[in-house]
Amino acid sequence: DTTFAEGVVPLHTGDRLVFYTDGLTECTNAAGEELGSDRLHRLAARYRHLPAEAMQAEILDAATAWCAGRFEDDVTVIILSVA
């Protein structure tokens, strides 16, 4: 019973698409705070100048540090660069 919106987003050279599983945004720190989508967006913006592989590594490193390496769910991050 899920509803999805459909739309078109124009992509330009240099744009990035970041795909991730909820295990990334739902990982928690010692205080029980989730990484969340807002923090993920800030990480993506901070590392957008890097090649896709390096950007992915930085995001995963930051998430690993956030939750001290204790992920409770699967974590996948895929970065696509528009050439």
Gaussian input, Z-matrix of N, CA and C with variables (Angstrom, degrees):
# hf/3-21g

backbone

0 1
 N
 C     1     B1
 C     2     B2     1     A1
 N     3     B3     2     A2     1     D1
 C     4     B4     3     A3     2     D2
 C     5     B5     4     A4     3     D3
 N     6     B6     5     A5     4     D4
 C     7     B7     6     A6     5     D5
 C     8     B8     7     A7     6     D6
 N     9     B9     8     A8     7     D7
 C    10    B10     9     A9     8     D8
 C    11    B11    10    A10     9     D9
 N    12    B12    11    A11    10    D10
 C    13    B13    12    A12    11    D11
 C    14    B14    13    A13    12    D12
 N    15    B15    14    A14    13    D13
 C    16    B16    15    A15    14    D14
 C    17    B17    16    A16    15    D15
 N    18    B18    17    A17    16    D16
 C    19    B19    18    A18    17    D17
 C    20    B20    19    A19    18    D18
 N    21    B21    20    A20    19    D19
 C    22    B22    21    A21    20    D20
 C    23    B23    22    A22    21    D21
 N    24    B24    23    A23    22    D22
 C    25    B25    24    A24    23    D23
 C    26    B26    25    A25    24    D24
 N    27    B27    26    A26    25    D25
 C    28    B28    27    A27    26    D26
 C    29    B29    28    A28    27    D27
 N    30    B30    29    A29    28    D28
 C    31    B31    30    A30    29    D29
 C    32    B32    31    A31    30    D30
 N    33    B33    32    A32    31    D31
 C    34    B34    33    A33    32    D32
 C    35    B35    34    A34    33    D33
 N    36    B36    35    A35    34    D34
 C    37    B37    36    A36    35    D35
 C    38    B38    37    A37    36    D36
 N    39    B39    38    A38    37    D37
 C    40    B40    39    A39    38    D38
 C    41    B41    40    A40    39    D39
 N    42    B42    41    A41    40    D40
 C    43    B43    42    A42    41    D41
 C    44    B44    43    A43    42    D42
 N    45    B45    44    A44    43    D43
 C    46    B46    45    A45    44    D44
 C    47    B47    46    A46    45    D45
 N    48    B48    47    A47    46    D46
 C    49    B49    48    A48    47    D47
 C    50    B50    49    A49    48    D48
 N    51    B51    50    A50    49    D49
 C    52    B52    51    A51    50    D50
 C    53    B53    52    A52    51    D51
 N    54    B54    53    A53    52    D52
 C    55    B55    54    A54    53    D53
 C    56    B56    55    A55    54    D54
 N    57    B57    56    A56    55    D55
 C    58    B58    57    A57    56    D56
 C    59    B59    58    A58    57    D57
 N    60    B60    59    A59    58    D58
 C    61    B61    60    A60    59    D59
 C    62    B62    61    A61    60    D60
 N    63    B63    62    A62    61    D61
 C    64    B64    63    A63    62    D62
 C    65    B65    64    A64    63    D63
 N    66    B66    65    A65    64    D64
 C    67    B67    66    A66    65    D65
 C    68    B68    67    A67    66    D66
 N    69    B69    68    A68    67    D67
 C    70    B70    69    A69    68    D68
 C    71    B71    70    A70    69    D69
 N    72    B72    71    A71    70    D70
 C    73    B73    72    A72    71    D71
 C    74    B74    73    A73    72    D72
 N    75    B75    74    A74    73    D73
 C    76    B76    75    A75    74    D74
 C    77    B77    76    A76    75    D75
 N    78    B78    77    A77    76    D76
 C    79    B79    78    A78    77    D77
 C    80    B80    79    A79    78    D78
 N    81    B81    80    A80    79    D79
 C    82    B82    81    A81    80    D80
 C    83    B83    82    A82    81    D81
 N    84    B84    83    A83    82    D82
 C    85    B85    84    A84    83    D83
 C    86    B86    85    A85    84    D84
 N    87    B87    86    A86    85    D85
 C    88    B88    87    A87    86    D86
 C    89    B89    88    A88    87    D87
 N    90    B90    89    A89    88    D88
 C    91    B91    90    A90    89    D89
 C    92    B92    91    A91    90    D90
 N    93    B93    92    A92    91    D91
 C    94    B94    93    A93    92    D92
 C    95    B95    94    A94    93    D93
 N    96    B96    95    A95    94    D94
 C    97    B97    96    A96    95    D95
 C    98    B98    97    A97    96    D96
 N    99    B99    98    A98    97    D97
 C   100   B100    99    A99    98    D98
 C   101   B101   100   A100    99    D99
 N   102   B102   101   A101   100   D100
 C   103   B103   102   A102   101   D101
 C   104   B104   103   A103   102   D102
 N   105   B105   104   A104   103   D103
 C   106   B106   105   A105   104   D104
 C   107   B107   106   A106   105   D105
 N   108   B108   107   A107   106   D106
 C   109   B109   108   A108   107   D107
 C   110   B110   109   A109   108   D108
 N   111   B111   110   A110   109   D109
 C   112   B112   111   A111   110   D110
 C   113   B113   112   A112   111   D111
 N   114   B114   113   A113   112   D112
 C   115   B115   114   A114   113   D113
 C   116   B116   115   A115   114   D114
 N   117   B117   116   A116   115   D115
 C   118   B118   117   A117   116   D116
 C   119   B119   118   A118   117   D117
 N   120   B120   119   A119   118   D118
 C   121   B121   120   A120   119   D119
 C   122   B122   121   A121   120   D120
 N   123   B123   122   A122   121   D121
 C   124   B124   123   A123   122   D122
 C   125   B125   124   A124   123   D123
 N   126   B126   125   A125   124   D124
 C   127   B127   126   A126   125   D125
 C   128   B128   127   A127   126   D126
 N   129   B129   128   A128   127   D127
 C   130   B130   129   A129   128   D128
 C   131   B131   130   A130   129   D129
 N   132   B132   131   A131   130   D130
 C   133   B133   132   A132   131   D131
 C   134   B134   133   A133   132   D132
 N   135   B135   134   A134   133   D133
 C   136   B136   135   A135   134   D134
 C   137   B137   136   A136   135   D135
 N   138   B138   137   A137   136   D136
 C   139   B139   138   A138   137   D137
 C   140   B140   139   A139   138   D138
 N   141   B141   140   A140   139   D139
 C   142   B142   141   A141   140   D140
 C   143   B143   142   A142   141   D141
 N   144   B144   143   A143   142   D142
 C   145   B145   144   A144   143   D143
 C   146   B146   145   A145   144   D144
 N   147   B147   146   A146   145   D145
 C   148   B148   147   A147   146   D146
 C   149   B149   148   A148   147   D147
 N   150   B150   149   A149   148   D148
 C   151   B151   150   A150   149   D149
 C   152   B152   151   A151   150   D150
 N   153   B153   152   A152   151   D151
 C   154   B154   153   A153   152   D152
 C   155   B155   154   A154   153   D153
 N   156   B156   155   A155   154   D154
 C   157   B157   156   A156   155   D155
 C   158   B158   157   A157   156   D156
 N   159   B159   158   A158   157   D157
 C   160   B160   159   A159   158   D158
 C   161   B161   160   A160   159   D159
 N   162   B162   161   A161   160   D160
 C   163   B163   162   A162   161   D161
 C   164   B164   163   A163   162   D162
 N   165   B165   164   A164   163   D163
 C   166   B166   165   A165   164   D164
 C   167   B167   166   A166   165   D165
 N   168   B168   167   A167   166   D166
 C   169   B169   168   A168   167   D167
 C   170   B170   169   A169   168   D168
 N   171   B171   170   A170   169   D169
 C   172   B172   171   A171   170   D170
 C   173   B173   172   A172   171   D171
 N   174   B174   173   A173   172   D172
 C   175   B175   174   A174   173   D173
 C   176   B176   175   A175   174   D174
 N   177   B177   176   A176   175   D175
 C   178   B178   177   A177   176   D176
 C   179   B179   178   A178   177   D177
 N   180   B180   179   A179   178   D178
 C   181   B181   180   A180   179   D179
 C   182   B182   181   A181   180   D180
 N   183   B183   182   A182   181   D181
 C   184   B184   183   A183   182   D182
 C   185   B185   184   A184   183   D183
 N   186   B186   185   A185   184   D184
 C   187   B187   186   A186   185   D185
 C   188   B188   187   A187   186   D186
 N   189   B189   188   A188   187   D187
 C   190   B190   189   A189   188   D188
 C   191   B191   190   A190   189   D189
 N   192   B192   191   A191   190   D190
 C   193   B193   192   A192   191   D191
 C   194   B194   193   A193   192   D192
 N   195   B195   194   A194   193   D193
 C   196   B196   195   A195   194   D194
 C   197   B197   196   A196   195   D195
 N   198   B198   197   A197   196   D196
 C   199   B199   198   A198   197   D197
 C   200   B200   199   A199   198   D198
 N   201   B201   200   A200   199   D199
 C   202   B202   201   A201   200   D200
 C   203   B203   202   A202   201   D201
 N   204   B204   203   A203   202   D202
 C   205   B205   204   A204   203   D203
 C   206   B206   205   A205   204   D204
 N   207   B207   206   A206   205   D205
 C   208   B208   207   A207   206   D206
 C   209   B209   208   A208   207   D207
 N   210   B210   209   A209   208   D208
 C   211   B211   210   A210   209   D209
 C   212   B212   211   A211   210   D210
 N   213   B213   212   A212   211   D211
 C   214   B214   213   A213   212   D212
 C   215   B215   214   A214   213   D213
 N   216   B216   215   A215   214   D214
 C   217   B217   216   A216   215   D215
 C   218   B218   217   A217   216   D216
 N   219   B219   218   A218   217   D217
 C   220   B220   219   A219   218   D218
 C   221   B221   220   A220   219   D219
 N   222   B222   221   A221   220   D220
 C   223   B223   222   A222   221   D221
 C   224   B224   223   A223   222   D222
 N   225   B225   224   A224   223   D223
 C   226   B226   225   A225   224   D224
 C   227   B227   226   A226   225   D225
 N   228   B228   227   A227   226   D226
 C   229   B229   228   A228   227   D227
 C   230   B230   229   A229   228   D228
 N   231   B231   230   A230   229   D229
 C   232   B232   231   A231   230   D230
 C   233   B233   232   A232   231   D231
 N   234   B234   233   A233   232   D232
 C   235   B235   234   A234   233   D233
 C   236   B236   235   A235   234   D234
 N   237   B237   236   A236   235   D235
 C   238   B238   237   A237   236   D236
 C   239   B239   238   A238   237   D237
 N   240   B240   239   A239   238   D238
 C   241   B241   240   A240   239   D239
 C   242   B242   241   A241   240   D240
 N   243   B243   242   A242   241   D241
 C   244   B244   243   A243   242   D242
 C   245   B245   244   A244   243   D243
 N   246   B246   245   A245   244   D244
 C   247   B247   246   A246   245   D245
 C   248   B248   247   A247   246   D246

   B1=1.4531
   B2=1.5250
   B3=1.3065
   B4=1.4553
   B5=1.5188
   B6=1.3116
   B7=1.4615
   B8=1.5187
   B9=1.3195
   B10=1.4541
   B11=1.5201
   B12=1.3155
   B13=1.4581
   B14=1.5211
   B15=1.3069
   B16=1.4582
   B17=1.5212
   B18=1.3190
   B19=1.4494
   B20=1.5066
   B21=1.3014
   B22=1.4581
   B23=1.5226
   B24=1.3119
   B25=1.4520
   B26=1.5211
   B27=1.3171
   B28=1.4715
   B29=1.5260
   B30=1.3161
   B31=1.4592
   B32=1.5234
   B33=1.3224
   B34=1.4572
   B35=1.5244
   B36=1.3054
   B37=1.4590
   B38=1.5321
   B39=1.3214
   B40=1.4646
   B41=1.5150
   B42=1.3353
   B43=1.4628
   B44=1.5201
   B45=1.3208
   B46=1.4566
   B47=1.5191
   B48=1.3015
   B49=1.4606
   B50=1.5175
   B51=1.3138
   B52=1.4606
   B53=1.5257
   B54=1.3091
   B55=1.4658
   B56=1.5304
   B57=1.3283
   B58=1.4618
   B59=1.5228
   B60=1.3091
   B61=1.4619
   B62=1.5303
   B63=1.3173
   B64=1.4590
   B65=1.5246
   B66=1.3174
   B67=1.4660
   B68=1.5130
   B69=1.3142
   B70=1.4644
   B71=1.5209
   B72=1.3101
   B73=1.4664
   B74=1.5278
   B75=1.3200
   B76=1.4634
   B77=1.5221
   B78=1.3393
   B79=1.4685
   B80=1.5299
   B81=1.3312
   B82=1.4607
   B83=1.5237
   B84=1.3345
   B85=1.4622
   B86=1.5281
   B87=1.3346
   B88=1.4630
   B89=1.5354
   B90=1.3373
   B91=1.4607
   B92=1.5257
   B93=1.3463
   B94=1.4501
   B95=1.5221
   B96=1.3346
   B97=1.4602
   B98=1.5229
   B99=1.3305
   B100=1.4628
   B101=1.5273
   B102=1.3230
   B103=1.4623
   B104=1.5197
   B105=1.3069
   B106=1.4599
   B107=1.5213
   B108=1.3170
   B109=1.4671
   B110=1.5207
   B111=1.3288
   B112=1.4681
   B113=1.5284
   B114=1.3248
   B115=1.4663
   B116=1.5242
   B117=1.3282
   B118=1.4583
   B119=1.5264
   B120=1.3080
   B121=1.4708
   B122=1.5226
   B123=1.3352
   B124=1.4730
   B125=1.5260
   B126=1.3270
   B127=1.4605
   B128=1.5228
   B129=1.3323
   B130=1.4572
   B131=1.5233
   B132=1.3218
   B133=1.4653
   B134=1.5310
   B135=1.3239
   B136=1.4654
   B137=1.5307
   B138=1.3170
   B139=1.4664
   B140=1.5262
   B141=1.3183
   B142=1.4662
   B143=1.5176
   B144=1.3161
   B145=1.4702
   B146=1.5327
   B147=1.3235
   B148=1.4590
   B149=1.5274
   B150=1.3333
   B151=1.4671
   B152=1.5367
   B153=1.3272
   B154=1.4676
   B155=1.5349
   B156=1.3207
   B157=1.4694
   B158=1.5250
   B159=1.3300
   B160=1.4659
   B161=1.5254
   B162=1.3261
   B163=1.4606
   B164=1.5306
   B165=1.3221
   B166=1.4610
   B167=1.5295
   B168=1.3253
   B169=1.4721
   B170=1.5276
   B171=1.3302
   B172=1.4655
   B173=1.5258
   B174=1.3262
   B175=1.4691
   B176=1.5314
   B177=1.3196
   B178=1.4684
   B179=1.5222
   B180=1.3372
   B181=1.4675
   B182=1.5286
   B183=1.3310
   B184=1.4656
   B185=1.5228
   B186=1.3217
   B187=1.4706
   B188=1.5212
   B189=1.3256
   B190=1.4632
   B191=1.5219
   B192=1.3261
   B193=1.4638
   B194=1.5281
   B195=1.3407
   B196=1.4682
   B197=1.5223
   B198=1.3318
   B199=1.4728
   B200=1.5246
   B201=1.3294
   B202=1.4708
   B203=1.5304
   B204=1.3320
   B205=1.4626
   B206=1.5165
   B207=1.3260
   B208=1.4694
   B209=1.5273
   B210=1.3095
   B211=1.4604
   B212=1.5216
   B213=1.3231
   B214=1.4581
   B215=1.5232
   B216=1.3221
   B217=1.4568
   B218=1.5236
   B219=1.3142
   B220=1.4630
   B221=1.5249
   B222=1.3264
   B223=1.4604
   B224=1.5199
   B225=1.3242
   B226=1.4590
   B227=1.5168
   B228=1.3337
   B229=1.4559
   B230=1.5120
   B231=1.3307
   B232=1.4489
   B233=1.5227
   B234=1.3181
   B235=1.4567
   B236=1.5247
   B237=1.3162
   B238=1.4521
   B239=1.5122
   B240=1.3114
   B241=1.4594
   B242=1.5155
   B243=1.3147
   B244=1.4564
   B245=1.5218
   B246=1.3438
   B247=1.4689
   B248=1.5100
   A1=111.94
   A2=116.84
   A3=120.89
   A4=110.53
   A5=115.55
   A6=121.47
   A7=108.52
   A8=116.22
   A9=121.65
   A10=109.16
   A11=115.54
   A12=120.59
   A13=108.28
   A14=115.20
   A15=120.16
   A16=107.68
   A17=116.11
   A18=119.41
   A19=111.05
   A20=115.36
   A21=122.36
   A22=107.71
   A23=115.84
   A24=121.17
   A25=107.24
   A26=117.70
   A27=118.84
   A28=109.80
   A29=115.94
   A30=121.47
   A31=108.98
   A32=114.54
   A33=120.71
   A34=109.56
   A35=115.95
   A36=121.22
   A37=109.19
   A38=115.04
   A39=120.81
   A40=114.20
   A41=117.74
   A42=120.21
   A43=109.84
   A44=115.82
   A45=122.64
   A46=109.59
   A47=115.75
   A48=122.05
   A49=106.39
   A50=116.51
   A51=121.89
   A52=107.65
   A53=115.50
   A54=122.23
   A55=107.26
   A56=116.90
   A57=119.75
   A58=110.11
   A59=115.10
   A60=120.37
   A61=109.28
   A62=116.14
   A63=120.41
   A64=113.36
   A65=117.57
   A66=119.69
   A67=112.13
   A68=117.08
   A69=121.20
   A70=110.63
   A71=117.68
   A72=120.33
   A73=113.04
   A74=117.11
   A75=120.12
   A76=113.80
   A77=118.07
   A78=118.35
   A79=108.80
   A80=116.43
   A81=120.92
   A82=112.06
   A83=115.03
   A84=120.55
   A85=109.05
   A86=116.82
   A87=121.28
   A88=112.09
   A89=116.91
   A90=121.20
   A91=112.28
   A92=117.03
   A93=120.93
   A94=114.07
   A95=117.47
   A96=121.22
   A97=110.26
   A98=116.34
   A99=120.16
   A100=110.25
   A101=115.59
   A102=119.70
   A103=108.82
   A104=117.32
   A105=122.57
   A106=114.37
   A107=115.15
   A108=120.29
   A109=112.24
   A110=118.62
   A111=119.74
   A112=111.40
   A113=116.96
   A114=119.88
   A115=110.96
   A116=116.09
   A117=119.48
   A118=110.35
   A119=117.99
   A120=121.23
   A121=110.77
   A122=116.49
   A123=119.45
   A124=111.14
   A125=117.70
   A126=120.80
   A127=111.01
   A128=116.55
   A129=120.66
   A130=110.36
   A131=116.96
   A132=120.41
   A133=110.98
   A134=117.23
   A135=121.19
   A136=111.59
   A137=116.63
   A138=120.29
   A139=113.79
   A140=117.92
   A141=121.17
   A142=113.89
   A143=118.27
   A144=122.07
   A145=112.52
   A146=117.41
   A147=121.43
   A148=111.43
   A149=117.24
   A150=119.31
   A151=109.16
   A152=116.93
   A153=121.79
   A154=112.71
   A155=117.05
   A156=119.75
   A157=111.62
   A158=117.04
   A159=120.98
   A160=110.80
   A161=116.86
   A162=121.29
   A163=110.20
   A164=116.33
   A165=121.40
   A166=110.39
   A167=116.68
   A168=120.97
   A169=111.12
   A170=117.44
   A171=120.77
   A172=111.33
   A173=117.00
   A174=120.62
   A175=110.00
   A176=117.00
   A177=120.18
   A178=111.60
   A179=117.64
   A180=120.91
   A181=110.71
   A182=116.63
   A183=120.07
   A184=111.09
   A185=117.19
   A186=120.51
   A187=110.92
   A188=116.65
   A189=120.94
   A190=110.29
   A191=117.09
   A192=120.74
   A193=110.31
   A194=116.92
   A195=121.76
   A196=110.68
   A197=116.55
   A198=119.59
   A199=112.41
   A200=116.79
   A201=122.47
   A202=111.11
   A203=115.76
   A204=120.32
   A205=114.86
   A206=117.54
   A207=121.36
   A208=110.47
   A209=116.19
   A210=120.64
   A211=108.48
   A212=116.62
   A213=120.97
   A214=112.24
   A215=117.32
   A216=122.30
   A217=107.25
   A218=115.36
   A219=118.86
   A220=109.81
   A221=115.69
   A222=121.52
   A223=108.38
   A224=115.08
   A225=121.60
   A226=108.00
   A227=116.04
   A228=121.78
   A229=107.42
   A230=116.40
   A231=122.25
   A232=107.48
   A233=116.71
   A234=122.32
   A235=108.24
   A236=116.94
   A237=121.87
   A238=108.90
   A239=116.37
   A240=121.66
   A241=109.35
   A242=115.89
   A243=121.41
   A244=107.37
   A245=114.69
   A246=119.05
   A247=110.53
   D1=26.92
   D2=179.65
   D3=-87.87
   D4=140.27
   D5=177.59
   D6=-108.90
   D7=133.40
   D8=178.68
   D9=-117.27
   D10=142.98
   D11=175.28
   D12=-91.02
   D13=146.33
   D14=178.41
   D15=-117.24
   D16=139.96
   D17=179.94
   D18=-160.93
   D19=177.55
   D20=179.36
   D21=-123.75
   D22=130.36
   D23=176.82
   D24=-122.51
   D25=117.42
   D26=178.91
   D27=-69.74
   D28=134.79
   D29=178.54
   D30=-110.63
   D31=145.20
   D32=-177.69
   D33=-127.68
   D34=159.59
   D35=178.10
   D36=-51.83
   D37=130.88
   D38=-179.94
   D39=95.00
   D40=-14.09
   D41=177.67
   D42=-67.84
   D43=156.49
   D44=177.75
   D45=-126.77
   D46=142.79
   D47=170.06
   D48=-113.47
   D49=129.87
   D50=179.91
   D51=-115.62
   D52=114.48
   D53=177.04
   D54=-106.50
   D55=139.73
   D56=-177.94
   D57=-153.89
   D58=156.70
   D59=174.74
   D60=-91.90
   D61=161.18
   D62=-176.88
   D63=-65.79
   D64=-16.81
   D65=175.95
   D66=-60.83
   D67=-26.33
   D68=178.63
   D69=-72.96
   D70=-53.44
   D71=-176.24
   D72=-75.28
   D73=-19.75
   D74=-179.00
   D75=-94.86
   D76=0.36
   D77=177.50
   D78=-68.32
   D79=142.83
   D80=-173.02
   D81=-116.60
   D82=150.16
   D83=175.68
   D84=-88.16
   D85=-174.35
   D86=-176.77
   D87=-62.96
   D88=-26.07
   D89=179.47
   D90=-85.37
   D91=-0.45
   D92=179.69
   D93=84.77
   D94=8.92
   D95=178.64
   D96=-82.74
   D97=133.36
   D98=176.28
   D99=-75.18
   D100=151.19
   D101=173.40
   D102=-58.37
   D103=-47.73
   D104=173.53
   D105=75.82
   D106=162.52
   D107=-178.09
   D108=-72.78
   D109=-31.94
   D110=178.71
   D111=-63.31
   D112=-44.90
   D113=177.52
   D114=-65.11
   D115=-39.47
   D116=177.92
   D117=-62.02
   D118=-42.44
   D119=177.73
   D120=-60.72
   D121=-41.72
   D122=178.45
   D123=-65.35
   D124=-39.11
   D125=176.73
   D126=-62.97
   D127=-44.92
   D128=179.76
   D129=-61.20
   D130=-41.77
   D131=178.86
   D132=-66.09
   D133=-39.68
   D134=-178.82
   D135=-63.89
   D136=-36.25
   D137=-173.90
   D138=-106.65
   D139=11.68
   D140=-176.28
   D141=-62.02
   D142=-22.44
   D143=-179.29
   D144=-76.95
   D145=-13.61
   D146=-177.31
   D147=-82.39
   D148=158.49
   D149=169.95
   D150=-58.53
   D151=154.04
   D152=-174.35
   D153=-53.20
   D154=-43.94
   D155=-178.35
   D156=-63.92
   D157=-40.85
   D158=178.91
   D159=-69.87
   D160=-38.10
   D161=177.18
   D162=-60.92
   D163=-44.90
   D164=177.85
   D165=-59.83
   D166=-46.02
   D167=-178.98
   D168=-61.62
   D169=-43.05
   D170=179.86
   D171=-63.84
   D172=-42.10
   D173=178.88
   D174=-63.94
   D175=-45.13
   D176=179.20
   D177=-65.86
   D178=-38.68
   D179=177.19
   D180=-62.79
   D181=-43.10
   D182=179.92
   D183=-65.20
   D184=-41.11
   D185=178.59
   D186=-66.27
   D187=-40.00
   D188=178.56
   D189=-63.29
   D190=-41.52
   D191=177.07
   D192=-65.76
   D193=-40.05
   D194=-178.83
   D195=-58.06
   D196=-45.01
   D197=-175.28
   D198=-103.79
   D199=13.36
   D200=179.45
   D201=54.32
   D202=34.66
   D203=176.43
   D204=77.70
   D205=6.31
   D206=-178.39
   D207=-102.35
   D208=82.20
   D209=175.33
   D210=-85.34
   D211=134.73
   D212=-178.89
   D213=-95.94
   D214=-4.71
   D215=-177.27
   D216=-146.61
   D217=168.17
   D218=177.98
   D219=-63.80
   D220=148.26
   D221=-179.84
   D222=-129.34
   D223=123.29
   D224=176.31
   D225=-132.97
   D226=134.40
   D227=175.14
   D228=-132.00
   D229=125.06
   D230=177.68
   D231=-123.26
   D232=126.35
   D233=178.12
   D234=-111.59
   D235=125.10
   D236=174.94
   D237=-112.52
   D238=130.71
   D239=177.29
   D240=-104.75
   D241=136.13
   D242=177.79
   D243=-89.70
   D244=122.41
   D245=-178.50
   D246=-98.46

